[in-house]
Amino acid sequence: MNKKSVLSILALAPAVASHSYAESPGNNAGNQTDNRPNIILFMVDDMGWQDTSLPFWNQQTKYNRLYETPNMERLAKQGMMFTQAYANSISSPSRCSLMTGTNAARHRVTNWTLQKDKPTDRKSNLLETPEWNYNGISQVPGTNNTFVGTSFVQILKDNGYHTIHCGKAHFGSIDTPGEDPHHWGFEVNIAGHAAGGLASYLGEQNYGHDKNGNPISLMSVPGLEKYWGTDTFVTEALTQEAIKALDKAKKYNQPFYLYMAHYAIHVPLDKDMRFYDKYKKKGMTDHEAAYASLIEGMDKSLGDLMDWLEKNGEADNTIIIFMSDNGGLAAEPYWRDGQIHTQNYPLNSGKGSLYEGGIREPMIVSWKGTVTPGSRCNNYLLIEDFYPTILEMAGVRKYKTIQPIDGVSFMPLLTQTGNPSKGRNLYWNMPNNWGNDGPGINFNCAVRSGDWKLIYYYADGKKELFNIPEDIGEQHDLSQQHPDIVKRLSKQLGNYLRKVDAQRPIQKATGKPCLWPDE
Amino acid sequence: MNKKSVLSILALAPAVASHSYAESPGNNAGNQTDNRPNIILFMVDDMGWQDTSLPFWNQQTKYNRLYETPNMERLAKQGMMFTQAYANSISSPSRCSLMTGTNAARHRVTNWTLQKDKPTDRKSNLLETPEWNYNGISQVPGTNNTFVGTSFVQILKDNGYHTIHCGKAHFGSIDTPGEDPHHWGFEVNIAGHAAGGLASYLGEQNYGHDKNGNPISLMSVPGLEKYWGTDTFVTEALTQEAIKALDKAKKYNQPFYLYMAHYAIHVPLDKDMRFYDKYKKKGMTDHEAAYASLIEGMDKSLGDLMDWLEKNGEADNTIIIFMSDNGGLAAEPYWRDGQIHTQNYPLNSGKGSLYEGGIREPMIVSWKGTVTPGSRCNNYLLIEDFYPTILEMAGVRKYKTIQPIDGVSFMPLLTQTGNPSKGRNLYWNMPNNWGNDGPGINFNCAVRSGDWKLIYYYADGKKELFNIPEDIGEQHDLSQQHPDIVKRLSKQLGNYLRKVDAQRPIQKATGKPCLWPDE
């Protein structure tokens, strides 16, 4: 960044002459109720579209019959299910898009982050990854390989919301300003830090700390010491702490924003013993029963929060948004049993893939009086859309950001007053090597345009074209049949990537960047 | 507060149209060094003007010879001593003025705060205290009996400073939004909460927690669990934690603001055994030797921070401000040995009093290249002046606040380029009953105007006039000799108090407010 850019960032906060003030509140700030809605964003980690008893497809699948998520069903009865809600294919890109409202192609945190200046890409023989933003995102300049942006949480906080972070953060690498949720506008931080995973779900294992209290890994969960040595599963510990924070929030007489960002259902697939036996009795393998127990433990947390809202008279004035950050893990045979890449059926592949299995998420929004109970929306949206939507939900109409906002508010979908998806393309870019192989995984980019989806592979220039409503499993590449559509979407994808200054892998053989999809 | 006022506060943060942004930082936020100075505000609790080996008077006193504060001497050699730096007479008014830049007469937190909706005033036979802001201060509206203001820390944070709170906060009552430093723009909070004191200095006593980890009082120090059961004095624990936070700050490549707000030297006078024996050998009583050990422990912390700056190459670019929040405790015979009210000699009285012993503080500022080493400033200033000064130090020239700012920057004093004290009056208002009796304590107000100081007692209308430079001990009331000055200052004091909507006690006999000083 140049000097001018640094200065313009620094100049953002102050807007008028010294010592200007709005009005003296005098001695009595009053205790009037602030009627703006509370907002809970319930974000699950690595949860696939089918990892629930709630059918997001047009028919019930075997996974819907296997998993038990009664509270997701309860939430769906109150609100709107989104059947085409998209994220990125892995965690960091999604969470950075969420926090900054920008597309991953623009923010360039296109693989997962952990340690400062240590890219996490697996080596590839053919391609070199570009200098992506492996230090993640930050609200302040000063760190290399970092995208700088204003978070919507900061804006909510500046507008009088009490802001609570609970669980997984994963915004910036260790020792960068983005690592700590407190640097993002969160007033409360429960157990969030740089890591995108966890060493252990188990209180008996001190969530990844030895008996002297020292972390055994960079993914040891911080801040839950009071549960160490107990049988409290981390999902439960986070829920109990979140509820304490809500009890406190209620006393503050402010609307609250709770980012309930579960570490579940990320590996390691520890067994949530409250639910494990039930799934074993269904005949599931150890790993798959553990996976199911993680899902139901997460679902219980959702129910506990809904119960709190009801008991505390806040249910009618609280928006709940349920979401996951990428598709279900399907590429790691160590963790998943059965044939790999099938665990998100009917979707193809899973986490890390630009096939639907990697990016399509179970999403629900409930908002009494605004969202029709038991409704369903089949229009598509993308994770960065949460940014302007949540600010609109909070009534924040004007705000300044350092970065441009790519997201589009989906409020018209919630109120059924319009369709912002119409005529809009969605874009993904993954010029990286995640670390697993599989269908649609690594070194590619994609565009969704109406019913069509084009995937372009940087390594060999291969293109695939799918009609998503007709072929949700992406089994039939129609690129040969529709060269005109391939050409049009390639052009749009190329134009978009260049416009947002996206990155491409480099061909090792030539040292040159791979071609754009329309080159 | 009326609806309009709430809305105007809420409208502060957003300033321009939706989605406006300054400039895209692109993918590389750079790692240029931000050359703005770091700022450490080293705030001691209840430290008197003479509780140091550094002579702030025009001669050395017995206290200067008794106490040992080599690091304050070291700091004074690098910077400027202020001999007439004022605060309020007790903690909450001072700290609320510091955080909001407003005079205590305006913010109305005129006694100490702790529990929500529980005023701490001792009952008086004659006077009723007004409905003061016993819930403290907050950045957001919604709580009764609370002054709402924007903190300079929030503004520093919004301008890219990394902000660290360490030690005593004492901004808002328990269960109000002001209780948590994270709600004030601090990104890091070490051991700060609603309480203005501490249950114990001792690691052996878990800083006031029982063996099960439960707090034994509302003043148990939070967040230092890792030192429990060790012999680490809380002053040392805070210092070690602050240094860890500075290590981290250095990695962030941001300028930092560290509010090093020691719990020392507030009661209970636990013995800091690193220094206690030395003072016993000087022949001091147990209490007085403990008091001295608290002072030297605090001084060691100052030295440790200065050492850190030197070792880390930050000494030349870091401003250190040393200050206390009110006068030394002299009114409690349980804690202080010898004749009470004399422990701030040559000043009269101590904490809680509007005599100099209650409000004059040891203050030092070092700033390489800006402040002349070993210099001394005899102009007066007041605690709320820190607000605009620190923002000016940080180069923040334009900022918005909810509240008017009463403080005046003392930058011209530091640079010896002007005298903002000239022609300026300072004001105090204490319409409360602190809890101890003594000279100049409770139910009074005062004005300092040039050499003169007028104190007005609400209960009986008594007025005292002192020439401070000639009578620093306030032993000679000159009100009879100078009725013209009394009249002029009474008028100025009355005008000021009415202008800022200050409060007065109520006469129980009549139910009417006490008279203004000029009535």
Interface residues (C-beta under 8 A of the other chain):
Chain A: M1 N2 K3 K4 S5 V6 S8 I9 L10 A11 L12 A13 P14 A15 V16 A17 S18 H19 S20 Y21 A22 E23 S24 P25 G26 N27 N28 A29 G30 N31 Q32 D34 R106 R108 K116 E131 W132 N133 S138 V140 P141 G142 T143 N144 N145 T146 F147 V148 I155 D158 N159 G160 H162 D175 T176 P177 D180 H182 H183 E187 V188 G213 E225 K226 K248 K251 Y252 N253 Q254 P388 V396 R397 K398 Y399 K400 T401 I402 Q403 P404 I405 D501 Q503
Chain B: M1 N2 K3 K4 S5 V6 S8 I9 L10 A11 L12 A13 P14 A15 V16 A17 S18 H19 S20 Y21 A22 E23 S24 P25 G26 N27 N28 A29 G30 N31 Q32 T33 D34 R106 R108 K116 E131 W132 N133 S138 V140 P141 G142 T143 N144 N145 T146 F147 V148 G149 I155 D158 N159 G160 H162 D175 T176 P177 D180 H182 H183 E187 V188 G213 E225 K226 K248 K251 Y252 N253 Q254 P388 V396 R397 K398 Y399 K400 T401 I402 Q403 P404 I405 D501 Q503
